[in-house]
Amino acid sequence: MTLTMGSRLDYIGSMTPRSTLIRLALRRGLHKRCPHCGEGRLFARWTHLERCSTCGLMFVRNPGDTWFFTIVSDRLPIGAMIVVIYFGMGRSHPILGATLLVVLLTLLVITAPNRWGAGIALHYLTRVFWPDPAEPLPPPR
């Protein structure tokens, strides 16, 4: 397997195929664990942690680095849900539409940390595949 994406990807993913690395990081993020080592937590209750307590990975170097992933995984589904309920079911069956809105909003709130963890994992993968020398990743465990 030849990797030409730089030394960071060479030492992180040399033994792991790219698709396995992506699946592993996303699974760790969805489980609210560090996408690099899989051991450290991403959140303390509803508060986002700055670094992994195990490997030292800084999750978000600059505020706003994960905004794109937050918008795609959070804001777009909320907007689509409101449009579908309001224009689809809300006008013909207002009680059913209001009930569905409450149920879906509850699901969005309950799954928010998992989706934010997936966003952090996607940001981590961008840092692996397009390395920045000013933003070092910790060595693999």
Secondary structure as GFF3:
##gff-version 3
##sequence-region A 1 141
A	DSSP	alpha_helix	7	13	.	.	.	ID=ss1
A	DSSP	alpha_helix	18	30	.	.	.	ID=ss2
A	DSSP	beta_strand	43	44	.	.	.	ID=ss3
A	DSSP	beta_strand	47	48	.	.	.	ID=ss4
A	DSSP	alpha_helix	67	70	.	.	.	ID=ss5
A	DSSP	pi_helix	71	75	.	.	.	ID=ss6
A	DSSP	alpha_helix	76	84	.	.	.	ID=ss7
A	DSSP	pi_helix	85	90	.	.	.	ID=ss8
A	DSSP	alpha_helix	94	110	.	.	.	ID=ss9
A	DSSP	alpha_helix	112	129	.	.	.	ID=ss10
###
